[in-house]
């Protein structure tokens, strides 16, 4: 299944507390359950004004559908072509 990085412009998101982030996560998971196994949330990075999410999905349309149903922006969707880390240098 292809993997994607989604960039979500969300001014001030880094100031959200644990309960607010929990609520956003619950909304996302609810939509994922409705969409089925063709889309999976791997994890997300919360910065001051953006969230970067890593998802596995059959295609970009599934990512857009998740964003629309969940009320989340999906400002940029990029398919991951390769993954590198320090072990790549070995």
PDB file of N, CA, C and O in Angstrom:
ATOM      1  N   UNK A   1       0.861  -1.173   0.000  1.00  0.00           N
ATOM      2  CA  UNK A   1       0.000   0.000   0.000  1.00  0.00           C
ATOM      3  C   UNK A   1       0.909   1.238   0.000  1.00  0.00           C
ATOM      4  O   UNK A   1       1.833   1.313   0.809  1.00  0.00           O
ATOM      5  N   UNK A   2       0.667   2.198  -0.881  1.00  0.00           N
ATOM      6  CA  UNK A   2       1.488   3.418  -0.919  1.00  0.00           C
ATOM      7  C   UNK A   2       1.412   4.193   0.400  1.00  0.00           C
ATOM      8  O   UNK A   2       0.409   4.158   1.113  1.00  0.00           O
ATOM      9  N   UNK A   3       2.497   4.884   0.689  1.00  0.00           N
ATOM     10  CA  UNK A   3       2.560   5.715   1.890  1.00  0.00           C
ATOM     11  C   UNK A   3       2.629   7.182   1.465  1.00  0.00           C
ATOM     12  O   UNK A   3       3.243   7.513   0.451  1.00  0.00           O
ATOM     13  N   UNK A   4       1.997   8.052   2.243  1.00  0.00           N
ATOM     14  CA  UNK A   4       1.913   9.474   1.924  1.00  0.00           C
ATOM     15  C   UNK A   4       2.267  10.323   3.134  1.00  0.00           C
ATOM     16  O   UNK A   4       2.058   9.921   4.278  1.00  0.00           O
ATOM     17  N   UNK A   5       2.810  11.511   2.858  1.00  0.00           N
ATOM     18  CA  UNK A   5       2.986  12.538   3.873  1.00  0.00           C
ATOM     19  C   UNK A   5       1.992  13.642   3.540  1.00  0.00           C
ATOM     20  O   UNK A   5       1.969  14.150   2.419  1.00  0.00           O
ATOM     21  N   UNK A   6       1.168  14.013   4.520  1.00  0.00           N
ATOM     22  CA  UNK A   6       0.161  15.058   4.337  1.00  0.00           C
ATOM     23  C   UNK A   6       0.572  16.262   5.163  1.00  0.00           C
ATOM     24  O   UNK A   6       0.839  16.148   6.360  1.00  0.00           O
ATOM     25  N   UNK A   7       0.619  17.409   4.518  1.00  0.00           N
ATOM     26  CA  UNK A   7       0.935  18.662   5.196  1.00  0.00           C
ATOM     27  C   UNK A   7      -0.370  19.397   5.427  1.00  0.00           C
ATOM     28  O   UNK A   7      -1.102  19.704   4.486  1.00  0.00           O
ATOM     29  N   UNK A   8      -0.656  19.679   6.700  1.00  0.00           N
ATOM     30  CA  UNK A   8      -1.903  20.343   7.075  1.00  0.00           C
ATOM     31  C   UNK A   8      -1.575  21.707   7.691  1.00  0.00           C
ATOM     32  O   UNK A   8      -0.984  21.772   8.769  1.00  0.00           O
ATOM     33  N   UNK A   9      -1.952  22.783   7.021  1.00  0.00           N
ATOM     34  CA  UNK A   9      -1.766  24.126   7.567  1.00  0.00           C
ATOM     35  C   UNK A   9      -2.836  24.376   8.621  1.00  0.00           C
ATOM     36  O   UNK A   9      -4.026  24.430   8.310  1.00  0.00           O
ATOM     37  N   UNK A  10      -2.401  24.530   9.873  1.00  0.00           N
ATOM     38  CA  UNK A  10      -3.329  24.710  10.985  1.00  0.00           C
ATOM     39  C   UNK A  10      -2.704  25.707  11.963  1.00  0.00           C
ATOM     40  O   UNK A  10      -2.101  25.302  12.956  1.00  0.00           O
ATOM     41  N   UNK A  11      -2.846  27.011  11.689  1.00  0.00           N
ATOM     42  CA  UNK A  11      -2.222  28.028  12.544  1.00  0.00           C
ATOM     43  C   UNK A  11      -2.544  27.817  14.028  1.00  0.00           C
ATOM     44  O   UNK A  11      -3.701  27.641  14.411  1.00  0.00           O
ATOM     45  N   UNK A  12      -1.495  27.840  14.847  1.00  0.00           N
ATOM     46  CA  UNK A  12      -1.662  27.704  16.286  1.00  0.00           C
ATOM     47  C   UNK A  12      -1.818  26.293  16.802  1.00  0.00           C
ATOM     48  O   UNK A  12      -1.989  26.106  18.006  1.00  0.00           O
ATOM     49  N   UNK A  13      -1.767  25.296  15.947  1.00  0.00           N
ATOM     50  CA  UNK A  13      -2.021  23.910  16.376  1.00  0.00           C
ATOM     51  C   UNK A  13      -1.028  23.438  17.427  1.00  0.00           C
ATOM     52  O   UNK A  13      -1.355  22.579  18.246  1.00  0.00           O
ATOM     53  N   UNK A  14       0.178  23.988  17.414  1.00  0.00           N
ATOM     54  CA  UNK A  14       1.172  23.593  18.404  1.00  0.00           C
ATOM     55  C   UNK A  14       0.827  24.025  19.818  1.00  0.00           C
ATOM     56  O   UNK A  14       1.444  23.564  20.778  1.00  0.00           O
ATOM     57  N   UNK A  15      -0.144  24.897  19.951  1.00  0.00           N
ATOM     58  CA  UNK A  15      -0.571  25.373  21.268  1.00  0.00           C
ATOM     59  C   UNK A  15      -1.712  24.544  21.849  1.00  0.00           C
ATOM     60  O   UNK A  15      -2.131  24.775  22.984  1.00  0.00           O
ATOM     61  N   UNK A  16      -2.219  23.580  21.080  1.00  0.00           N
ATOM     62  CA  UNK A  16      -3.319  22.749  21.581  1.00  0.00           C
ATOM     63  C   UNK A  16      -2.842  21.859  22.720  1.00  0.00           C
ATOM     64  O   UNK A  16      -1.702  21.395  22.725  1.00  0.00           O
ATOM     65  N   UNK A  17      -3.709  21.633  23.666  1.00  0.00           N
ATOM     66  CA  UNK A  17      -3.397  20.782  24.798  1.00  0.00           C
ATOM     67  C   UNK A  17      -3.686  19.327  24.499  1.00  0.00           C
ATOM     68  O   UNK A  17      -4.229  18.995  23.446  1.00  0.00           O
ATOM     69  N   UNK A  18      -3.321  18.457  25.431  1.00  0.00           N
ATOM     70  CA  UNK A  18      -3.520  17.014  25.241  1.00  0.00           C
ATOM     71  C   UNK A  18      -4.971  16.623  24.964  1.00  0.00           C
ATOM     72  O   UNK A  18      -5.220  15.746  24.137  1.00  0.00           O
ATOM     73  N   UNK A  19      -5.917  17.247  25.628  1.00  0.00           N
ATOM     74  CA  UNK A  19      -7.325  16.885  25.418  1.00  0.00           C
ATOM     75  C   UNK A  19      -7.800  17.282  24.023  1.00  0.00           C
ATOM     76  O   UNK A  19      -8.565  16.550  23.396  1.00  0.00           O
ATOM     77  N   UNK A  20      -7.354  18.425  23.541  1.00  0.00           N
ATOM     78  CA  UNK A  20      -7.741  18.869  22.194  1.00  0.00           C
ATOM     79  C   UNK A  20      -7.111  17.965  21.132  1.00  0.00           C
ATOM     80  O   UNK A  20      -7.761  17.623  20.144  1.00  0.00           O
ATOM     81  N   UNK A  21      -5.865  17.584  21.331  1.00  0.00           N
ATOM     82  CA  UNK A  21      -5.216  16.667  20.392  1.00  0.00           C
ATOM     83  C   UNK A  21      -5.872  15.293  20.431  1.00  0.00           C
ATOM     84  O   UNK A  21      -6.001  14.625  19.405  1.00  0.00           O
ATOM     85  N   UNK A  22      -6.284  14.879  21.625  1.00  0.00           N
ATOM     86  CA  UNK A  22      -6.997  13.605  21.757  1.00  0.00           C
ATOM     87  C   UNK A  22      -8.304  13.646  20.970  1.00  0.00           C
ATOM     88  O   UNK A  22      -8.651  12.687  20.279  1.00  0.00           O
ATOM     89  N   UNK A  23      -9.022  14.755  21.077  1.00  0.00           N
ATOM     90  CA  UNK A  23     -10.277  14.896  20.340  1.00  0.00           C
ATOM     91  C   UNK A  23     -10.065  14.837  18.838  1.00  0.00           C
ATOM     92  O   UNK A  23     -10.828  14.185  18.125  1.00  0.00           O
ATOM     93  N   UNK A  24      -9.034  15.514  18.355  1.00  0.00           N
ATOM     94  CA  UNK A  24      -8.727  15.481  16.917  1.00  0.00           C
ATOM     95  C   UNK A  24      -8.369  14.063  16.489  1.00  0.00           C
ATOM     96  O   UNK A  24      -8.778  13.613  15.419  1.00  0.00           O
ATOM     97  N   UNK A  25      -7.609  13.362  17.322  1.00  0.00           N
ATOM     98  CA  UNK A  25      -7.235  11.982  17.019  1.00  0.00           C
ATOM     99  C   UNK A  25      -8.453  11.077  16.988  1.00  0.00           C
ATOM    100  O   UNK A  25      -8.555  10.199  16.132  1.00  0.00           O
ATOM    101  N   UNK A  26      -9.374  11.286  17.915  1.00  0.00           N
ATOM    102  CA  UNK A  26     -10.594  10.479  17.951  1.00  0.00           C
ATOM    103  C   UNK A  26     -11.446  10.714  16.702  1.00  0.00           C
ATOM    104  O   UNK A  26     -12.015   9.776  16.143  1.00  0.00           O
ATOM    105  N   UNK A  27     -11.525  11.970  16.274  1.00  0.00           N
ATOM    106  CA  UNK A  27     -12.265  12.276  15.042  1.00  0.00           C
ATOM    107  C   UNK A  27     -11.637  11.559  13.864  1.00  0.00           C
ATOM    108  O   UNK A  27     -12.336  10.940  13.062  1.00  0.00           O
ATOM    109  N   UNK A  28     -10.305  11.641  13.758  1.00  0.00           N
ATOM    110  CA  UNK A  28      -9.599  10.986  12.665  1.00  0.00           C
ATOM    111  C   UNK A  28      -9.840   9.482  12.677  1.00  0.00           C
ATOM    112  O   UNK A  28     -10.133   8.891  11.637  1.00  0.00           O
ATOM    113  N   UNK A  29      -9.720   8.868  13.832  1.00  0.00           N
ATOM    114  CA  UNK A  29      -9.912   7.420  13.934  1.00  0.00           C
ATOM    115  C   UNK A  29     -11.335   6.999  13.588  1.00  0.00           C
ATOM    116  O   UNK A  29     -11.543   5.942  12.992  1.00  0.00           O
ATOM    117  N   UNK A  30     -12.307   7.811  13.957  1.00  0.00           N
ATOM    118  CA  UNK A  30     -13.697   7.515  13.623  1.00  0.00           C
ATOM    119  C   UNK A  30     -13.906   7.503  12.111  1.00  0.00           C
ATOM    120  O   UNK A  30     -14.563   6.612  11.572  1.00  0.00           O
ATOM    121  N   UNK A  31     -13.346   8.489  11.443  1.00  0.00           N
ATOM    122  CA  UNK A  31     -13.456   8.552   9.972  1.00  0.00           C
ATOM    123  C   UNK A  31     -12.726   7.366   9.346  1.00  0.00           C
ATOM    124  O   UNK A  31     -13.224   6.766   8.394  1.00  0.00           O
ATOM    125  N   UNK A  32     -11.564   7.028   9.868  1.00  0.00           N
ATOM    126  CA  UNK A  32     -10.808   5.887   9.340  1.00  0.00           C
ATOM    127  C   UNK A  32     -11.612   4.597   9.452  1.00  0.00           C
ATOM    128  O   UNK A  32     -11.619   3.786   8.526  1.00  0.00           O
ATOM    129  N   UNK A  33     -12.285   4.405  10.578  1.00  0.00           N
ATOM    130  CA  UNK A  33     -13.123   3.199  10.738  1.00  0.00           C
ATOM    131  C   UNK A  33     -14.203   3.146   9.674  1.00  0.00           C
ATOM    132  O   UNK A  33     -14.492   2.082   9.125  1.00  0.00           O
ATOM    133  N   UNK A  34     -14.808   4.310   9.379  1.00  0.00           N
ATOM    134  CA  UNK A  34     -15.860   4.361   8.366  1.00  0.00           C
ATOM    135  C   UNK A  34     -15.324   4.086   6.961  1.00  0.00           C
ATOM    136  O   UNK A  34     -16.011   3.482   6.137  1.00  0.00           O
ATOM    137  N   UNK A  35     -14.104   4.527   6.693  1.00  0.00           N
ATOM    138  CA  UNK A  35     -13.524   4.364   5.354  1.00  0.00           C
ATOM    139  C   UNK A  35     -13.001   2.956   5.108  1.00  0.00           C
ATOM    140  O   UNK A  35     -12.892   2.530   3.959  1.00  0.00           O
ATOM    141  N   UNK A  36     -12.680   2.235   6.165  1.00  0.00           N
ATOM    142  CA  UNK A  36     -12.227   0.854   6.001  1.00  0.00           C
ATOM    143  C   UNK A  36     -10.721   0.712   5.918  1.00  0.00           C
ATOM    144  O   UNK A  36      -9.981   1.680   6.094  1.00  0.00           O
ATOM    145  N   UNK A  37     -10.272  -0.513   5.647  1.00  0.00           N
ATOM    146  CA  UNK A  37      -8.845  -0.824   5.707  1.00  0.00           C
ATOM    147  C   UNK A  37      -8.011  -0.278   4.546  1.00  0.00           C
ATOM    148  O   UNK A  37      -6.801  -0.498   4.512  1.00  0.00           O
ATOM    149  N   UNK A  38      -8.620   0.418   3.608  1.00  0.00           N
ATOM    150  CA  UNK A  38      -7.869   0.964   2.481  1.00  0.00           C
ATOM    151  C   UNK A  38      -7.057   2.196   2.866  1.00  0.00           C
ATOM    152  O   UNK A  38      -6.324   2.736   2.038  1.00  0.00           O
ATOM    153  N   UNK A  39      -7.181   2.649   4.118  1.00  0.00           N
ATOM    154  CA  UNK A  39      -6.443   3.811   4.592  1.00  0.00           C
ATOM    155  C   UNK A  39      -6.065   3.592   6.052  1.00  0.00           C
ATOM    156  O   UNK A  39      -6.878   3.146   6.862  1.00  0.00           O
ATOM    157  N   UNK A  40      -4.804   3.916   6.370  1.00  0.00           N
ATOM    158  CA  UNK A  40      -4.291   3.724   7.728  1.00  0.00           C
ATOM    159  C   UNK A  40      -3.478   4.950   8.137  1.00  0.00           C
ATOM    160  O   UNK A  40      -2.698   5.483   7.347  1.00  0.00           O
ATOM    161  N   UNK A  41      -3.666   5.379   9.351  1.00  0.00           N
ATOM    162  CA  UNK A  41      -2.887   6.479   9.917  1.00  0.00           C
ATOM    163  C   UNK A  41      -1.687   5.873  10.622  1.00  0.00           C
ATOM    164  O   UNK A  41      -1.850   5.026  11.500  1.00  0.00           O
ATOM    165  N   UNK A  42      -0.479   6.294  10.251  1.00  0.00           N
ATOM    166  CA  UNK A  42       0.741   5.770  10.870  1.00  0.00           C
ATOM    167  C   UNK A  42       1.106   6.622  12.081  1.00  0.00           C
ATOM    168  O   UNK A  42       1.192   6.104  13.195  1.00  0.00           O
ATOM    169  N   UNK A  43       1.320   7.913  11.880  1.00  0.00           N
ATOM    170  CA  UNK A  43       1.589   8.863  12.963  1.00  0.00           C
ATOM    171  C   UNK A  43       1.616  10.273  12.393  1.00  0.00           C
ATOM    172  O   UNK A  43       1.566  10.471  11.179  1.00  0.00           O
ATOM    173  N   UNK A  44       1.697  11.253  13.297  1.00  0.00           N
ATOM    174  CA  UNK A  44       1.728  12.662  12.887  1.00  0.00           C
ATOM    175  C   UNK A  44       2.727  13.432  13.733  1.00  0.00           C
ATOM    176  O   UNK A  44       3.010  13.080  14.878  1.00  0.00           O
ATOM    177  N   UNK A  45       3.253  14.494  13.134  1.00  0.00           N
ATOM    178  CA  UNK A  45       4.150  15.422  13.824  1.00  0.00           C
ATOM    179  C   UNK A  45       3.441  16.762  13.934  1.00  0.00           C
ATOM    180  O   UNK A  45       3.044  17.343  12.923  1.00  0.00           O
ATOM    181  N   UNK A  46       3.281  17.254  15.156  1.00  0.00           N
ATOM    182  CA  UNK A  46       2.625  18.531  15.391  1.00  0.00           C
ATOM    183  C   UNK A  46       3.713  19.589  15.577  1.00  0.00           C
ATOM    184  O   UNK A  46       4.568  19.459  16.452  1.00  0.00           O
ATOM    185  N   UNK A  47       3.677  20.636  14.750  1.00  0.00           N
ATOM    186  CA  UNK A  47       4.600  21.760  14.885  1.00  0.00           C
ATOM    187  C   UNK A  47       3.776  22.985  15.272  1.00  0.00           C
ATOM    188  O   UNK A  47       2.581  22.864  15.543  1.00  0.00           O
ATOM    189  N   UNK A  48       4.393  24.146  15.300  1.00  0.00           N
ATOM    190  CA  UNK A  48       3.668  25.346  15.734  1.00  0.00           C
ATOM    191  C   UNK A  48       2.407  25.612  14.914  1.00  0.00           C
ATOM    192  O   UNK A  48       1.347  25.893  15.474  1.00  0.00           O
ATOM    193  N   UNK A  49       2.523  25.523  13.592  1.00  0.00           N
ATOM    194  CA  UNK A  49       1.413  25.922  12.717  1.00  0.00           C
ATOM    195  C   UNK A  49       1.016  24.890  11.672  1.00  0.00           C
ATOM    196  O   UNK A  49       0.225  25.181  10.775  1.00  0.00           O
ATOM    197  N   UNK A  50       1.564  23.684  11.786  1.00  0.00           N
ATOM    198  CA  UNK A  50       1.241  22.631  10.825  1.00  0.00           C
ATOM    199  C   UNK A  50       1.255  21.283  11.520  1.00  0.00           C
ATOM    200  O   UNK A  50       1.880  21.098  12.565  1.00  0.00           O
ATOM    201  N   UNK A  51       0.548  20.352  10.908  1.00  0.00           N
ATOM    202  CA  UNK A  51       0.660  18.947  11.287  1.00  0.00           C
ATOM    203  C   UNK A  51       1.105  18.201  10.034  1.00  0.00           C
ATOM    204  O   UNK A  51       0.544  18.379   8.952  1.00  0.00           O
ATOM    205  N   UNK A  52       2.116  17.369  10.201  1.00  0.00           N
ATOM    206  CA  UNK A  52       2.605  16.509   9.127  1.00  0.00           C
ATOM    207  C   UNK A  52       2.192  15.091   9.480  1.00  0.00           C
ATOM    208  O   UNK A  52       2.624  14.547  10.496  1.00  0.00           O
ATOM    209  N   UNK A  53       1.356  14.492   8.642  1.00  0.00           N
ATOM    210  CA  UNK A  53       0.814  13.168   8.920  1.00  0.00           C
ATOM    211  C   UNK A  53       1.371  12.152   7.933  1.00  0.00           C
ATOM    212  O   UNK A  53       1.567  12.457   6.756  1.00  0.00           O
ATOM    213  N   UNK A  54       1.621  10.959   8.416  1.00  0.00           N
ATOM    214  CA  UNK A  54       2.038   9.849   7.570  1.00  0.00           C
ATOM    215  C   UNK A  54       0.880   8.849   7.529  1.00  0.00           C
ATOM    216  O   UNK A  54       0.409   8.367   8.560  1.00  0.00           O
ATOM    217  N   UNK A  55       0.444   8.560   6.320  1.00  0.00           N
ATOM    218  CA  UNK A  55      -0.676   7.632   6.100  1.00  0.00           C
ATOM    219  C   UNK A  55      -0.294   6.602   5.056  1.00  0.00           C
ATOM    220  O   UNK A  55       0.557   6.845   4.200  1.00  0.00           O
ATOM    221  N   UNK A  56      -0.928   5.462   5.140  1.00  0.00           N
ATOM    222  CA  UNK A  56      -0.901   4.471   4.062  1.00  0.00           C
ATOM    223  C   UNK A  56      -2.304   4.454   3.475  1.00  0.00           C
ATOM    224  O   UNK A  56      -3.297   4.422   4.203  1.00  0.00           O
ATOM    225  N   UNK A  57      -2.371   4.477   2.158  1.00  0.00           N
ATOM    226  CA  UNK A  57      -3.687   4.481   1.506  1.00  0.00           C
ATOM    227  C   UNK A  57      -3.554   3.946   0.091  1.00  0.00           C
ATOM    228  O   UNK A  57      -2.477   3.976  -0.503  1.00  0.00           O
ATOM    229  N   UNK A  58      -4.662   3.459  -0.433  1.00  0.00           N
ATOM    230  CA  UNK A  58      -4.664   2.958  -1.802  1.00  0.00           C
ATOM    231  C   UNK A  58      -4.342   4.066  -2.801  1.00  0.00           C
ATOM    232  O   UNK A  58      -3.721   3.815  -3.834  1.00  0.00           O
ATOM    233  N   UNK A  59      -4.772   5.311  -2.489  1.00  0.00           N
ATOM    234  CA  UNK A  59      -4.540   6.419  -3.413  1.00  0.00           C
ATOM    235  C   UNK A  59      -4.780   7.752  -2.709  1.00  0.00           C
ATOM    236  O   UNK A  59      -5.262   7.791  -1.577  1.00  0.00           O
ATOM    237  N   UNK A  60      -4.439   8.841  -3.394  1.00  0.00           N
ATOM    238  CA  UNK A  60      -4.610  10.186  -2.831  1.00  0.00           C
ATOM    239  C   UNK A  60      -6.076  10.522  -2.582  1.00  0.00           C
ATOM    240  O   UNK A  60      -6.391  11.275  -1.660  1.00  0.00           O
ATOM    241  N   UNK A  61      -6.962   9.977  -3.389  1.00  0.00           N
ATOM    242  CA  UNK A  61      -8.386  10.262  -3.206  1.00  0.00           C
ATOM    243  C   UNK A  61      -8.872   9.826  -1.826  1.00  0.00           C
ATOM    244  O   UNK A  61      -9.723  10.485  -1.229  1.00  0.00           O
ATOM    245  N   UNK A  62      -8.337   8.723  -1.321  1.00  0.00           N
ATOM    246  CA  UNK A  62      -8.707   8.262   0.018  1.00  0.00           C
ATOM    247  C   UNK A  62      -8.239   9.265   1.074  1.00  0.00           C
ATOM    248  O   UNK A  62      -8.944   9.519   2.051  1.00  0.00           O
ATOM    249  N   UNK A  63      -7.058   9.828   0.877  1.00  0.00           N
ATOM    250  CA  UNK A  63      -6.527  10.834   1.805  1.00  0.00           C
ATOM    251  C   UNK A  63      -7.442  12.059   1.801  1.00  0.00           C
ATOM    252  O   UNK A  63      -7.795  12.583   2.857  1.00  0.00           O
ATOM    253  N   UNK A  64      -7.817  12.504   0.613  1.00  0.00           N
ATOM    254  CA  UNK A  64      -8.691  13.680   0.494  1.00  0.00           C
ATOM    255  C   UNK A  64     -10.067  13.412   1.119  1.00  0.00           C
ATOM    256  O   UNK A  64     -10.635  14.288   1.771  1.00  0.00           O
ATOM    257  N   UNK A  65     -10.590  12.221   0.921  1.00  0.00           N
ATOM    258  CA  UNK A  65     -11.892  11.862   1.501  1.00  0.00           C
ATOM    259  C   UNK A  65     -11.809  11.892   3.031  1.00  0.00           C
ATOM    260  O   UNK A  65     -12.708  12.409   3.695  1.00  0.00           O
ATOM    261  N   UNK A  66     -10.744  11.344   3.576  1.00  0.00           N
ATOM    262  CA  UNK A  66     -10.552  11.370   5.034  1.00  0.00           C
ATOM    263  C   UNK A  66     -10.507  12.806   5.539  1.00  0.00           C
ATOM    264  O   UNK A  66     -11.153  13.133   6.535  1.00  0.00           O
ATOM    265  N   UNK A  67      -9.753  13.663   4.864  1.00  0.00           N
ATOM    266  CA  UNK A  67      -9.628  15.062   5.275  1.00  0.00           C
ATOM    267  C   UNK A  67     -10.978  15.773   5.227  1.00  0.00           C
ATOM    268  O   UNK A  67     -11.334  16.511   6.145  1.00  0.00           O
ATOM    269  N   UNK A  68     -11.718  15.545   4.156  1.00  0.00           N
ATOM    270  CA  UNK A  68     -13.020  16.196   4.002  1.00  0.00           C
ATOM    271  C   UNK A  68     -13.995  15.751   5.092  1.00  0.00           C
ATOM    272  O   UNK A  68     -14.651  16.579   5.723  1.00  0.00           O
ATOM    273  N   UNK A  69     -14.083  14.445   5.307  1.00  0.00           N
ATOM    274  CA  UNK A  69     -15.015  13.928   6.318  1.00  0.00           C
ATOM    275  C   UNK A  69     -14.625  14.339   7.736  1.00  0.00           C
ATOM    276  O   UNK A  69     -15.489  14.569   8.582  1.00  0.00           O
ATOM    277  N   UNK A  70     -13.322  14.430   7.988  1.00  0.00           N
ATOM    278  CA  UNK A  70     -12.850  14.770   9.327  1.00  0.00           C
ATOM    279  C   UNK A  70     -12.780  16.260   9.601  1.00  0.00           C
ATOM    280  O   UNK A  70     -12.618  16.679  10.747  1.00  0.00           O
ATOM    281  N   UNK A  71     -12.903  17.068   8.542  1.00  0.00           N
ATOM    282  CA  UNK A  71     -12.809  18.507   8.710  1.00  0.00           C
ATOM    283  C   UNK A  71     -11.379  18.991   8.872  1.00  0.00           C
ATOM    284  O   UNK A  71     -11.137  20.055   9.442  1.00  0.00           O
ATOM    285  N   UNK A  72     -10.426  18.202   8.365  1.00  0.00           N
ATOM    286  CA  UNK A  72      -9.016  18.563   8.438  1.00  0.00           C
ATOM    287  C   UNK A  72      -8.550  19.071   7.081  1.00  0.00           C
ATOM    288  O   UNK A  72      -8.994  18.557   6.054  1.00  0.00           O
ATOM    289  N   UNK A  73      -7.661  20.070   7.045  1.00  0.00           N
ATOM    290  CA  UNK A  73      -7.095  20.463   5.753  1.00  0.00           C
ATOM    291  C   UNK A  73      -6.094  19.413   5.278  1.00  0.00           C
ATOM    292  O   UNK A  73      -5.481  18.716   6.086  1.00  0.00           O
ATOM    293  N   UNK A  74      -5.939  19.309   3.991  1.00  0.00           N
ATOM    294  CA  UNK A  74      -4.884  18.482   3.387  1.00  0.00           C
ATOM    295  C   UNK A  74      -4.249  19.363   2.315  1.00  0.00           C
ATOM    296  O   UNK A  74      -4.499  19.193   1.121  1.00  0.00           O
ATOM    297  N   UNK A  75      -3.425  20.305   2.763  1.00  0.00           N
ATOM    298  CA  UNK A  75      -2.882  21.315   1.866  1.00  0.00           C
ATOM    299  C   UNK A  75      -1.906  20.756   0.843  1.00  0.00           C
ATOM    300  O   UNK A  75      -1.832  21.245  -0.285  1.00  0.00           O
ATOM    301  N   UNK A  76      -1.156  19.729   1.238  1.00  0.00           N
ATOM    302  CA  UNK A  76      -0.222  19.108   0.304  1.00  0.00           C
ATOM    303  C   UNK A  76      -0.137  17.624   0.635  1.00  0.00           C
ATOM    304  O   UNK A  76       0.028  17.243   1.794  1.00  0.00           O
ATOM    305  N   UNK A  77      -0.250  16.794  -0.394  1.00  0.00           N
ATOM    306  CA  UNK A  77      -0.142  15.344  -0.250  1.00  0.00           C
ATOM    307  C   UNK A  77       0.992  14.890  -1.141  1.00  0.00           C
ATOM    308  O   UNK A  77       0.987  15.139  -2.346  1.00  0.00           O
ATOM    309  N   UNK A  78       1.973  14.214  -0.538  1.00  0.00           N
ATOM    310  CA  UNK A  78       3.128  13.732  -1.295  1.00  0.00           C
ATOM    311  C   UNK A  78       3.294  12.241  -1.065  1.00  0.00           C
ATOM    312  O   UNK A  78       3.310  11.778   0.075  1.00  0.00           O
ATOM    313  N   UNK A  79       3.417  11.492  -2.150  1.00  0.00           N
ATOM    314  CA  UNK A  79       3.650  10.059  -2.009  1.00  0.00           C
ATOM    315  C   UNK A  79       5.118   9.828  -1.648  1.00  0.00           C
ATOM    316  O   UNK A  79       6.016  10.423  -2.243  1.00  0.00           O
ATOM    317  N   UNK A  80       5.343   8.962  -0.671  1.00  0.00           N
ATOM    318  CA  UNK A  80       6.695   8.604  -0.265  1.00  0.00           C
ATOM    319  C   UNK A  80       7.252   7.637  -1.308  1.00  0.00           C
ATOM    320  O   UNK A  80       6.640   6.614  -1.615  1.00  0.00           O
ATOM    321  N   UNK A  81       8.411   7.974  -1.841  1.00  0.00           N
ATOM    322  CA  UNK A  81       9.050   7.119  -2.852  1.00  0.00           C
ATOM    323  C   UNK A  81      10.108   6.203  -2.245  1.00  0.00           C
ATOM    324  O   UNK A  81      10.309   5.082  -2.713  1.00  0.00           O
ATOM    325  N   UNK A  82      10.781   6.679  -1.208  1.00  0.00           N
ATOM    326  CA  UNK A  82      11.804   5.904  -0.513  1.00  0.00           C
ATOM    327  C   UNK A  82      11.882   6.385   0.924  1.00  0.00           C
ATOM    328  O   UNK A  82      11.486   7.507   1.241  1.00  0.00           O
ATOM    329  N   UNK A  83      12.390   5.536   1.772  1.00  0.00           N
ATOM    330  CA  UNK A  83      12.652   5.899   3.165  1.00  0.00           C
ATOM    331  C   UNK A  83      14.131   5.662   3.423  1.00  0.00           C
ATOM    332  O   UNK A  83      14.666   4.593   3.128  1.00  0.00           O
ATOM    333  N   UNK A  84      14.777   6.668   3.975  1.00  0.00           N
ATOM    334  CA  UNK A  84      16.175   6.530   4.348  1.00  0.00           C
ATOM    335  C   UNK A  84      16.343   6.890   5.820  1.00  0.00           C
ATOM    336  O   UNK A  84      15.549   7.647   6.380  1.00  0.00           O
ATOM    337  N   UNK A  85      17.361   6.351   6.427  1.00  0.00           N
ATOM    338  CA  UNK A  85      17.703   6.646   7.813  1.00  0.00           C
ATOM    339  C   UNK A  85      19.201   6.370   7.980  1.00  0.00           C
ATOM    340  O   UNK A  85      19.869   6.037   7.000  1.00  0.00           O
ATOM    341  N   UNK A  86      19.740   6.498   9.183  1.00  0.00           N
ATOM    342  CA  UNK A  86      21.180   6.291   9.330  1.00  0.00           C
ATOM    343  C   UNK A  86      21.670   4.919   8.848  1.00  0.00           C
ATOM    344  O   UNK A  86      22.821   4.791   8.433  1.00  0.00           O
ATOM    345  N   UNK A  87      20.820   3.907   8.899  1.00  0.00           N
ATOM    346  CA  UNK A  87      21.266   2.584   8.438  1.00  0.00           C
ATOM    347  C   UNK A  87      21.448   2.537   6.929  1.00  0.00           C
ATOM    348  O   UNK A  87      22.134   1.649   6.422  1.00  0.00           O
ATOM    349  N   UNK A  88      20.846   3.477   6.200  1.00  0.00           N
ATOM    350  CA  UNK A  88      21.023   3.549   4.756  1.00  0.00           C
ATOM    351  C   UNK A  88      22.485   3.788   4.392  1.00  0.00           C
ATOM    352  O   UNK A  88      22.941   3.379   3.325  1.00  0.00           O
ATOM    353  N   UNK A  89      23.213   4.453   5.285  1.00  0.00           N
ATOM    354  CA  UNK A  89      24.619   4.762   5.034  1.00  0.00           C
ATOM    355  C   UNK A  89      25.547   3.561   5.211  1.00  0.00           C
ATOM    356  O   UNK A  89      26.715   3.611   4.826  1.00  0.00           O
ATOM    357  N   UNK A  90      25.038   2.512   5.779  1.00  0.00           N
ATOM    358  CA  UNK A  90      25.889   1.339   6.054  1.00  0.00           C
ATOM    359  C   UNK A  90      26.130   0.500   4.825  1.00  0.00           C
ATOM    360  O   UNK A  90      26.824  -0.515   4.896  1.00  0.00           O
TER     361      UNK A  90
END
